[in-house]
Amino acid sequence: MQSDVDSVSQSTDGKTVRKQLRRGVRLLTSTDHTVLGRLYLVFGIAAGLWGATDAMLLRAGLVTPGSDVWTPETFSGLFTTHGLTMLFFFAAPVIFGIAIYFIPPLVGADDLAFPRLTAAAFWLLPVALLLTRAGLLANLVGFEALSPPMTGWTFYVPMSTNMTNPDLDLVLIGILLNAISTILAAINVLVTVFTERAETVTWATLDSFTWSMLTTSGLVLLAFPVLCAASVMLLLDRNFDTSFFVPGGGGGGPLLWQHLFWFFGHPEVYILVLPPMGLLSLIIPRFSGRKLFGFSSVVYSTLAIGVLSFGVWAHHMFATGIDPRIRASFMAISLAIAVPSAVKTFDWIATMWGGAVRLTAPMLFCIGAIGTFVIGGVTGVFLAAIPVDLLYHGTYYVVGHFHLILVGTIVFALFAACYYWFPILTGKMYNTQLAKYHFWLSAVGVVVTFNLFLVIGMLGLPRRMATYPPQFTLLHQFATVGAFLIGFAQVIWLWNMYRSVRHGPAIETADVWDLAETESLTREWRWFRTRRESTTQQNQHNE
């Protein structure tokens, strides 16, 4: 009798294993945009948590003015991996994950134009991330031949050409693979919107997020090939004695690297910020009880930012001694690009003004994103002016400005989208009270940390330094408290997401946000309702 029970148990276990294996194979070979969109999101979140851990370690090292926690070499390595991970493997994959999942329903398409290309683009990313962080992983297992490069995420030469660390070559290959992946994803988005759009979806009725992804994809196709070329040239200089960036070597010298890198690097800022702006333009009207104010101006400002973004790269190079007339032209365009950004801010505020604003978790994050964008944007306008840039170049002022945009605007907008579309992604609802705790802790942490960076920078403290004068100790300690508050808030978010996916209440209606069941539901929510009805009917048929 016992042997029969054991045999039944083993048979059940075997079926479970085979079922899990089949599920794993389907996951690895899927070309479904919903599956790949989720994979992008999970990958981006995991990479973001890894990069955020670097940031927490960096802030821990800055609690004291000396190198009491990390050596200067370890600090520089963490700084490099933090920047590379957050910019290349967190923000962009999450943005394209949202696009891959939601653009087909937003434009009335069945799938992306090139499903296999979507899968190829995604599976390049884990390989690229492992190559980029190979030095840190090698150190963790005691293999010291590789160590994280100490160049910073900008790889400035001649430091990067003279550095003998072989891990820098792996990092460059990882960045190259990441760039190829991003280019493939951008091609897919462009072709999908142009060729797969439903007849009822005209250019005039295209939503703001899709417009932002169209512009972003165009920027990717123009900027990322330059990054690919520059990475290959740097690899050749390091390994085959070419002289593209070697001083006096007959090539362009170190300044050529800066031109190529920033020709990619500044459009990259708008590649990362335009989709979150599109999300804000999509979500804010939903909780304001009215349509987006100035929809056409939002679209035209998006296109204007895309065009102007390729005329501002040299404002990162004002301190290099380039011709003052050239500096003046780049200053003018850098100031001008603030105008379409201000148009968007005005439209968002005007949409809320006089509306029936509901302070849900998505709306709170939208409002927080607008507030930090105003501060980050104004400080960016100051940095666009040559005299101010020369004064604050290389200080914590730049770090504060950049992180107010990257964390306070981009990440907040992504959290707004996460909470807004979580029911579509999972079929479950999250704990709304925990979501509001997550917002308030994140908002306080961001305001404290990055505004203190502005103050520290105005006092003249250089960035990227493992040590600093003792008079800055208290300011750094408060900034570290703010940073750990941000980190604690993300623990709350993770717990909320995990519990909600596992045990959250199932969604009973597509009108999750009480937007009136038919007329006010946007395309993706109507698509979600259709899928739910189809699944319900299929389950009833199977029963």
FIBAVO-358866 format. One line per field, with one value per residue (C-alpha): residue number from 1; residue in three letters; x, y, z. Coordinates in Angstrom, 2 decimals, m for minus. Layout:
<recs>
zaza = c(NUM	...)
bati = c(ala	...)
px = c(X	...)
py = c(Y	...)
pz = c(Z	...)
</recs>
This chain:
<recs>
zaza = c(1	2	3	4	5	6	7	8	9	10	11	12	13	14	15	16	17	18	19	20	21	22	23	24	25	26	27	28	29	30	31	32	33	34	35	36	37	38	39	40	41	42	43	44	45	46	47	48	49	50	51	52	53	54	55	56	57	58	59	60	61	62	63	64	65	66	67	68	69	70	71	72	73	74	75	76	77	78	79	80	81	82	83	84	85	86	87	88	89	90	91	92	93	94	95	96	97	98	99	100	101	102	103	104	105	106	107	108	109	110	111	112	113	114	115	116	117	118	119	120	121	122	123	124	125	126	127	128	129	130	131	132	133	134	135	136	137	138	139	140	141	142	143	144	145	146	147	148	149	150	151	152	153	154	155	156	157	158	159	160	161	162	163	164	165	166	167	168	169	170	171	172	173	174	175	176	177	178	179	180	181	182	183	184	185	186	187	188	189	190	191	192	193	194	195	196	197	198	199	200	201	202	203	204	205	206	207	208	209	210	211	212	213	214	215	216	217	218	219	220	221	222	223	224	225	226	227	228	229	230	231	232	233	234	235	236	237	238	239	240	241	242	243	244	245	246	247	248	249	250	251	252	253	254	255	256	257	258	259	260	261	262	263	264	265	266	267	268	269	270	271	272	273	274	275	276	277	278	279	280	281	282	283	284	285	286	287	288	289	290	291	292	293	294	295	296	297	298	299	300	301	302	303	304	305	306	307	308	309	310	311	312	313	314	315	316	317	318	319	320	321	322	323	324	325	326	327	328	329	330	331	332	333	334	335	336	337	338	339	340	341	342	343	344	345	346	347	348	349	350	351	352	353	354	355	356	357	358	359	360	361	362	363	364	365	366	367	368	369	370	371	372	373	374	375	376	377	378	379	380	381	382	383	384	385	386	387	388	389	390	391	392	393	394	395	396	397	398	399	400	401	402	403	404	405	406	407	408	409	410	411	412	413	414	415	416	417	418	419	420	421	422	423	424	425	426	427	428	429	430	431	432	433	434	435	436	437	438	439	440	441	442	443	444	445	446	447	448	449	450	451	452	453	454	455	456	457	458	459	460	461	462	463	464	465	466	467	468	469	470	471	472	473	474	475	476	477	478	479	480	481	482	483	484	485	486	487	488	489	490	491	492	493	494	495	496	497	498	499	500	501	502	503	504	505	506	507	508	509	510	511	512	513	514	515	516	517	518	519	520	521	522	523	524	525	526	527	528	529	530	531	532	533	534	535	536	537	538	539	540	541	542	543)
bati = c(met	gln	ser	asp	val	asp	ser	val	ser	gln	ser	thr	asp	gly	lys	thr	val	arg	lys	gln	leu	arg	arg	gly	val	arg	leu	leu	thr	ser	thr	asp	his	thr	val	leu	gly	arg	leu	tyr	leu	val	phe	gly	ile	ala	ala	gly	leu	trp	gly	ala	thr	asp	ala	met	leu	leu	arg	ala	gly	leu	val	thr	pro	gly	ser	asp	val	trp	thr	pro	glu	thr	phe	ser	gly	leu	phe	thr	thr	his	gly	leu	thr	met	leu	phe	phe	phe	ala	ala	pro	val	ile	phe	gly	ile	ala	ile	tyr	phe	ile	pro	pro	leu	val	gly	ala	asp	asp	leu	ala	phe	pro	arg	leu	thr	ala	ala	ala	phe	trp	leu	leu	pro	val	ala	leu	leu	leu	thr	arg	ala	gly	leu	leu	ala	asn	leu	val	gly	phe	glu	ala	leu	ser	pro	pro	met	thr	gly	trp	thr	phe	tyr	val	pro	met	ser	thr	asn	met	thr	asn	pro	asp	leu	asp	leu	val	leu	ile	gly	ile	leu	leu	asn	ala	ile	ser	thr	ile	leu	ala	ala	ile	asn	val	leu	val	thr	val	phe	thr	glu	arg	ala	glu	thr	val	thr	trp	ala	thr	leu	asp	ser	phe	thr	trp	ser	met	leu	thr	thr	ser	gly	leu	val	leu	leu	ala	phe	pro	val	leu	cys	ala	ala	ser	val	met	leu	leu	leu	asp	arg	asn	phe	asp	thr	ser	phe	phe	val	pro	gly	gly	gly	gly	gly	gly	pro	leu	leu	trp	gln	his	leu	phe	trp	phe	phe	gly	his	pro	glu	val	tyr	ile	leu	val	leu	pro	pro	met	gly	leu	leu	ser	leu	ile	ile	pro	arg	phe	ser	gly	arg	lys	leu	phe	gly	phe	ser	ser	val	val	tyr	ser	thr	leu	ala	ile	gly	val	leu	ser	phe	gly	val	trp	ala	his	his	met	phe	ala	thr	gly	ile	asp	pro	arg	ile	arg	ala	ser	phe	met	ala	ile	ser	leu	ala	ile	ala	val	pro	ser	ala	val	lys	thr	phe	asp	trp	ile	ala	thr	met	trp	gly	gly	ala	val	arg	leu	thr	ala	pro	met	leu	phe	cys	ile	gly	ala	ile	gly	thr	phe	val	ile	gly	gly	val	thr	gly	val	phe	leu	ala	ala	ile	pro	val	asp	leu	leu	tyr	his	gly	thr	tyr	tyr	val	val	gly	his	phe	his	leu	ile	leu	val	gly	thr	ile	val	phe	ala	leu	phe	ala	ala	cys	tyr	tyr	trp	phe	pro	ile	leu	thr	gly	lys	met	tyr	asn	thr	gln	leu	ala	lys	tyr	his	phe	trp	leu	ser	ala	val	gly	val	val	val	thr	phe	asn	leu	phe	leu	val	ile	gly	met	leu	gly	leu	pro	arg	arg	met	ala	thr	tyr	pro	pro	gln	phe	thr	leu	leu	his	gln	phe	ala	thr	val	gly	ala	phe	leu	ile	gly	phe	ala	gln	val	ile	trp	leu	trp	asn	met	tyr	arg	ser	val	arg	his	gly	pro	ala	ile	glu	thr	ala	asp	val	trp	asp	leu	ala	glu	thr	glu	ser	leu	thr	arg	glu	trp	arg	trp	phe	arg	thr	arg	arg	glu	ser	thr	thr	gln	gln	asn	gln	his	asn	glu)
px = c(0.00	2.80	4.66	1.54	1.36	5.07	4.70	1.73	3.73	6.75	4.50	2.94	6.37	7.53	4.54	5.19	8.84	7.91	5.28	7.82	10.33	7.76	6.89	10.57	11.06	8.02	9.43	12.84	11.40	8.36	7.83	4.61	4.93	3.20	5.66	8.70	7.42	7.24	10.72	12.07	10.41	11.67	15.19	15.20	13.92	16.53	19.31	17.98	18.05	21.62	22.66	20.82	22.80	25.96	24.53	23.81	27.37	28.73	26.68	27.81	31.40	30.67	29.36	32.89	35.28	38.10	38.40	37.17	34.69	35.97	39.35	39.41	39.78	36.69	34.75	35.64	34.70	31.30	30.77	31.42	29.15	26.39	26.30	26.50	23.88	21.30	21.60	22.01	20.38	17.66	16.01	16.12	14.99	12.09	11.01	11.19	9.51	6.52	6.56	6.79	3.87	1.56	2.21	0.41	m2.88	m2.40	m2.19	m4.68	m2.10	m2.09	1.65	4.86	6.02	9.01	8.29	11.53	13.53	11.94	13.15	16.65	16.85	15.90	18.22	21.22	20.63	21.45	24.70	25.56	24.85	27.03	29.89	29.51	29.60	32.08	34.78	32.63	31.36	34.94	36.00	33.11	34.37	37.97	39.24	41.24	42.56	39.40	38.11	35.54	37.13	37.70	36.92	33.39	30.55	31.99	35.22	37.24	40.54	43.50	42.55	40.54	43.18	46.03	44.20	45.51	42.48	41.10	37.62	37.29	37.28	34.46	32.54	32.91	31.67	28.73	27.85	28.15	25.69	23.36	23.43	22.65	19.75	18.35	18.64	16.72	13.97	13.73	13.39	10.60	8.69	9.01	7.91	5.03	3.57	3.98	2.79	0.69	m1.50	m5.24	m7.24	m9.18	m5.94	m4.86	m1.88	m4.27	m5.63	m2.30	m1.70	1.05	3.11	3.28	4.31	7.09	8.26	8.29	10.54	12.69	13.15	14.24	16.80	18.07	18.64	20.71	22.60	23.33	25.25	27.68	28.13	28.73	31.37	33.09	33.15	34.72	37.30	38.23	38.54	40.84	42.99	43.29	44.06	45.39	47.51	45.29	45.31	41.74	41.96	45.71	47.20	49.53	48.92	47.57	43.94	41.41	42.94	41.11	38.75	37.33	36.14	34.29	32.59	31.49	30.45	28.41	26.86	25.32	25.25	23.05	20.37	20.47	19.12	16.10	15.83	15.29	13.10	10.72	8.83	8.24	6.98	4.61	3.44	2.75	0.74	m1.24	m1.88	m2.49	m5.77	m7.11	m7.06	m7.88	m11.32	m10.59	m8.72	m5.06	m4.72	m2.95	m2.49	m1.03	1.47	2.56	3.21	5.00	7.13	8.14	9.25	11.04	13.00	13.97	15.35	17.09	18.67	21.34	22.49	23.43	26.13	29.09	27.68	29.31	32.60	32.56	35.57	37.68	38.75	36.68	36.16	34.02	31.82	31.04	30.36	27.92	25.93	25.66	24.64	21.85	20.43	20.80	18.75	16.23	15.49	14.06	11.15	9.39	10.05	8.35	5.42	4.87	5.03	2.47	0.15	0.33	m0.45	m3.22	m4.76	m4.97	m6.09	m9.79	m10.05	m11.40	m7.95	m7.86	m4.70	m4.26	m0.77	m0.23	m1.32	0.88	3.91	2.93	2.72	6.03	7.62	6.43	7.77	11.23	11.30	10.82	13.77	15.95	15.03	15.78	19.17	19.82	19.09	21.74	24.25	23.50	24.92	28.67	29.75	27.67	28.78	32.44	31.84	29.93	31.41	32.64	30.87	28.00	25.71	25.78	25.04	22.06	20.64	21.06	19.54	16.56	15.76	16.77	15.22	12.76	11.24	12.01	11.73	8.70	6.92	7.79	6.33	3.19	2.91	3.63	0.75	m1.56	m1.05	m0.32	m3.85	m3.28	0.15	m0.91	m4.71	m4.37	m4.63	m1.99	m2.26	m3.05	m2.01	1.44	1.73	1.15	3.72	6.11	5.51	5.91	9.09	10.57	9.60	11.13	14.29	14.70	14.13	16.55	19.31	19.53	18.77	21.60	23.78	22.93	23.98	27.19	27.98	27.35	29.84	32.38	32.86	34.04	32.06	33.37	35.74	36.04	37.21	36.22	37.05	35.61	33.41	31.12	30.58	27.18	25.75	26.96	25.53	22.09	22.31	23.13	20.11	17.95	19.47	18.76	15.22	14.82	16.20	13.82	10.89	11.79	11.74	8.12	7.41	8.99	7.00	3.79	4.42	5.34	2.35	m0.02	1.11	0.82	m2.19	m3.68	m7.41	m8.25	m9.51	m13.24	m13.66	m11.55	m12.73	m10.30	m10.04	m13.78	m13.45	m16.91	m17.05	m16.99	m16.53	m13.56	m11.62	m8.51	m7.41	m5.16	m7.93	m10.45	m7.87	m7.48	m11.28	m11.45	m8.66	m10.37	m13.65	m11.90	m10.06	m13.26	m15.10	m12.23	m12.18	m15.93	m15.64	m12.89	m15.00)
py = c(0.00	2.40	1.62	2.57	5.90	6.49	5.67	8.06	10.77	10.26	10.31	13.59	15.09	13.99	15.62	18.82	18.88	18.26	20.98	23.44	22.49	23.05	26.39	27.34	26.36	28.42	31.37	31.06	30.70	32.99	35.77	37.03	40.76	40.43	37.78	39.65	42.93	41.32	39.85	43.31	44.74	42.00	42.29	46.09	46.01	43.41	45.44	48.62	47.02	45.87	49.36	50.89	48.60	50.17	53.59	52.53	51.24	54.51	56.56	54.33	55.12	58.87	58.89	59.81	62.16	59.61	56.24	54.37	52.06	51.64	52.22	54.91	52.12	50.26	53.53	54.32	50.81	51.03	54.46	53.07	50.03	52.14	54.58	51.95	49.70	52.39	54.13	51.18	48.25	49.73	52.79	51.88	48.21	49.22	51.91	49.53	46.81	49.10	49.95	46.32	45.33	48.29	49.77	46.98	47.49	51.27	51.27	48.45	45.89	42.16	42.09	43.89	43.97	41.67	39.27	37.29	40.51	41.43	38.17	38.59	42.14	41.00	37.99	40.16	42.12	39.48	38.65	42.34	42.91	39.98	41.23	44.76	43.62	40.76	42.52	42.84	39.26	38.00	39.83	38.29	34.77	35.69	36.03	39.26	39.29	41.21	44.21	46.89	49.63	52.96	55.18	56.26	55.61	58.15	56.14	59.32	58.87	58.71	57.04	54.32	53.70	53.47	51.30	47.72	46.21	43.60	43.98	47.31	45.38	43.18	46.28	47.86	44.66	44.59	48.20	47.37	44.46	46.68	49.31	46.71	45.42	48.94	49.63	46.43	47.34	50.86	49.52	47.26	50.11	52.36	49.73	48.60	52.07	52.88	49.59	47.71	50.58	49.91	51.93	53.59	54.83	57.92	60.17	62.66	60.09	58.45	58.64	60.72	57.73	56.24	59.62	59.81	56.28	57.13	60.12	58.13	55.31	57.84	59.24	55.72	55.05	58.22	58.17	54.54	53.72	56.48	54.76	51.45	53.02	54.81	51.61	49.62	52.36	52.38	48.59	48.83	51.48	49.34	46.03	46.63	49.80	51.99	55.73	57.01	58.59	58.54	62.01	62.93	59.58	60.95	60.36	62.61	62.50	62.45	65.26	63.11	60.60	63.33	64.55	61.03	60.05	63.17	63.14	59.92	60.87	63.93	62.53	59.54	61.83	62.59	58.95	58.22	61.21	61.50	58.20	59.08	62.47	60.61	58.51	61.63	63.07	59.81	59.26	62.78	63.30	59.97	61.26	64.89	64.21	65.99	65.64	66.57	70.31	71.17	67.68	68.99	71.18	68.15	66.21	69.07	69.76	66.09	66.32	69.62	68.09	65.20	67.58	69.98	67.16	66.67	70.28	70.41	67.76	70.16	71.91	69.00	70.25	73.96	73.41	71.78	75.03	74.79	77.93	80.51	81.02	77.30	77.34	80.20	78.31	75.23	77.41	78.95	75.57	74.18	77.11	76.77	73.12	74.24	75.85	72.66	71.10	74.07	73.70	70.16	71.26	73.99	71.52	69.06	71.75	73.20	69.74	69.43	73.02	73.05	69.30	66.68	65.50	62.13	61.49	57.84	56.31	56.87	60.50	61.14	59.92	62.09	65.19	64.29	63.88	67.33	68.96	67.43	68.09	71.81	71.89	69.62	71.50	74.95	73.79	72.39	75.81	77.29	74.65	75.49	78.98	79.02	81.07	78.96	75.70	76.64	77.38	74.18	71.75	68.62	69.41	67.80	70.44	68.43	65.22	66.82	68.19	64.89	62.76	65.05	64.30	60.63	59.60	62.36	62.56	59.41	56.85	58.55	58.50	54.81	54.09	55.97	53.68	50.64	51.41	52.52	49.41	46.84	45.36	44.80	43.25	40.88	40.72	41.63	44.80	46.07	47.51	51.17	52.32	50.77	52.41	55.83	55.10	54.20	57.56	59.75	58.05	58.19	61.85	62.91	60.92	62.40	65.98	65.64	63.81	65.56	69.08	68.64	67.65	71.01	72.79	70.78	71.54	75.27	75.16	73.83	70.16	68.05	64.92	61.37	61.65	58.95	61.52	65.11	67.95	67.45	70.57	68.71	65.77	66.78	67.58	64.23	62.38	63.95	63.12	59.51	59.34	60.58	57.99	55.15	56.47	56.10	52.57	51.66	52.95	50.55	47.65	48.59	48.67	45.24	43.75	45.29	43.94	40.47	40.14	41.55	39.19	36.21	37.09	40.34	40.59	39.60	42.32	41.97	44.78	46.59	49.89	49.62	53.38	54.18	55.90	54.93	51.45	52.19	55.75	56.74	53.49	53.98	51.38	49.34	48.98	47.95	45.42	44.18	43.79	41.84	39.51	38.93	38.09	35.75	34.00	33.64	32.13	29.73	28.61	28.06	26.05	23.88	23.21)
pz = c(0.00	0.96	m2.28	m4.28	m2.45	m3.09	m6.78	m7.11	m5.32	m7.59	m10.64	m9.49	m8.82	m12.27	m13.93	m11.99	m13.08	m16.71	m16.52	m15.12	m17.82	m20.56	m19.01	m18.91	m22.56	m23.58	m21.66	m23.34	m26.82	m26.61	m29.16	m27.53	m26.85	m23.48	m22.30	m23.62	m22.19	m18.76	m19.21	m20.07	m16.97	m14.64	m16.07	m15.80	m12.22	m11.20	m12.83	m11.20	m7.76	m8.42	m9.48	m6.52	m4.21	m5.66	m4.78	m1.20	m0.87	m2.26	0.19	3.07	2.12	2.22	5.79	6.91	5.09	4.91	3.15	6.21	4.47	0.89	m0.68	m3.40	m5.98	m4.72	m4.58	m8.21	m9.31	m7.59	m9.10	m12.59	m12.24	m10.66	m13.56	m16.29	m14.71	m14.03	m17.41	m19.76	m17.98	m15.79	m17.32	m21.02	m20.62	m18.37	m20.85	m23.81	m21.74	m21.24	m24.95	m26.08	m23.85	m24.39	m27.83	m29.76	m27.84	m27.91	m31.73	m32.28	m33.45	m32.68	m31.98	m32.75	m36.36	m35.72	m32.83	m33.23	m33.34	m30.01	m28.48	m29.94	m28.58	m25.10	m24.84	m25.67	m22.48	m19.80	m21.59	m21.86	m18.15	m17.05	m19.24	m17.91	m14.30	m14.78	m12.76	m9.65	m9.99	m10.38	m7.21	m5.28	m6.05	m5.27	m8.85	m8.71	m12.28	m13.17	m11.23	m12.00	m14.14	m12.43	m15.41	m14.56	m16.99	m19.49	m20.20	m20.74	m22.55	m22.10	m18.79	m20.54	m23.24	m20.72	m18.18	m18.29	m16.54	m19.02	m17.52	m19.33	m22.62	m21.35	m20.25	m23.70	m25.35	m22.92	m23.76	m27.48	m27.10	m25.09	m27.84	m30.52	m28.41	m28.00	m31.74	m32.55	m30.09	m31.53	m35.10	m33.91	m32.28	m35.32	m37.83	m35.61	m35.27	m38.96	m40.47	m37.88	m36.71	m36.96	m39.48	m36.67	m35.05	m36.98	m36.32	m34.77	m32.31	m31.46	m27.71	m26.10	m24.92	m28.42	m29.83	m27.24	m28.09	m31.80	m31.11	m28.70	m31.23	m33.84	m31.40	m30.69	m34.40	m34.69	m31.37	m30.51	m33.71	m32.69	m29.32	m31.13	m33.38	m30.49	m28.38	m31.23	m31.84	m28.15	m28.16	m31.18	m29.49	m26.38	m28.09	m31.61	m31.28	m33.41	m32.67	m32.87	m29.41	m28.71	m28.08	m30.94	m32.63	m35.88	m34.94	m33.32	m29.85	m26.49	m27.49	m30.29	m27.70	m25.81	m29.00	m30.00	m26.50	m25.81	m29.28	m27.97	m24.30	m24.34	m26.68	m24.32	m21.59	m23.78	m24.85	m21.18	m20.29	m23.29	m22.66	m18.98	m20.16	m22.48	m19.55	m17.49	m20.38	m20.55	m16.84	m15.49	m17.43	m16.13	m12.54	m13.30	m14.72	m17.99	m21.27	m21.62	m22.07	m25.33	m26.74	m30.01	m28.15	m26.12	m29.34	m31.09	m28.01	m27.99	m31.61	m30.90	m28.03	m30.32	m32.95	m30.56	m28.53	m31.20	m30.94	m27.27	m26.75	m26.47	m23.42	m21.56	m23.01	m22.14	m19.89	m22.63	m24.27	m27.47	m29.57	m27.67	m30.76	m30.83	m27.10	m27.57	m30.21	m28.01	m25.07	m27.15	m28.16	m24.63	m23.34	m26.18	m25.41	m22.08	m23.94	m25.16	m21.75	m20.11	m22.54	m21.30	m17.67	m18.35	m20.09	m17.19	m14.61	m16.79	m17.10	m13.32	m12.80	m12.07	m12.57	m10.20	m9.13	m7.35	m5.33	m6.20	m6.13	m9.89	m9.59	m6.55	m8.46	m11.45	m9.23	m7.60	m11.02	m12.09	m8.92	m9.18	m12.94	m12.30	m9.89	m12.02	m15.19	m13.76	m12.47	m15.97	m17.46	m15.17	m16.28	m19.92	m19.34	m19.97	m16.88	m14.48	m16.10	m15.77	m12.09	m11.25	m13.79	m12.03	m8.75	m6.86	m8.39	m11.63	m9.70	m7.97	m11.23	m13.06	m10.31	m9.84	m13.48	m13.49	m10.17	m9.35	m12.83	m14.82	m12.02	m10.48	m13.86	m14.26	m10.81	m11.84	m14.88	m12.71	m10.37	m13.19	m15.35	m12.63	m12.96	m16.69	m16.16	m13.39	m13.22	m9.52	m7.45	m5.05	m1.54	m2.21	1.27	0.94	m2.48	m0.89	1.82	m0.98	m2.66	0.40	1.60	m1.92	m2.34	0.97	0.25	m3.23	m2.07	0.86	m0.97	m4.29	m3.10	m0.61	m3.58	m5.14	m1.95	m1.65	m5.29	m4.88	m2.00	m4.50	m3.55	m6.52	m7.37	m7.87	m4.90	m2.23	0.34	1.09	3.52	7.03	6.86	4.43	6.80	8.18	4.74	3.39	6.35	5.86	2.14	3.04	5.37	2.48	0.12	2.53	2.94	m0.84	m0.56	2.27	0.21	m2.59	m0.13	0.60	m3.14	m3.66	m0.81	m2.13	m5.63	m4.41	m2.06	m4.66	m7.42	m5.09	m2.97	m4.26	m5.05	m8.62	m10.94	m11.54	m14.07	m16.65	m15.19	m12.29	m11.88	m12.20	m15.56	m16.88	m18.35	m22.09	m23.26	m21.10	m21.26	m23.36	m25.92	m23.64	m21.03	m23.70	m24.93	m21.35	m21.02	m24.28	m23.13	m19.78	m21.47	m23.90	m21.06	m19.04	m21.97	m22.66	m19.02	m19.04	m22.27	m20.77	m17.68)
</recs>
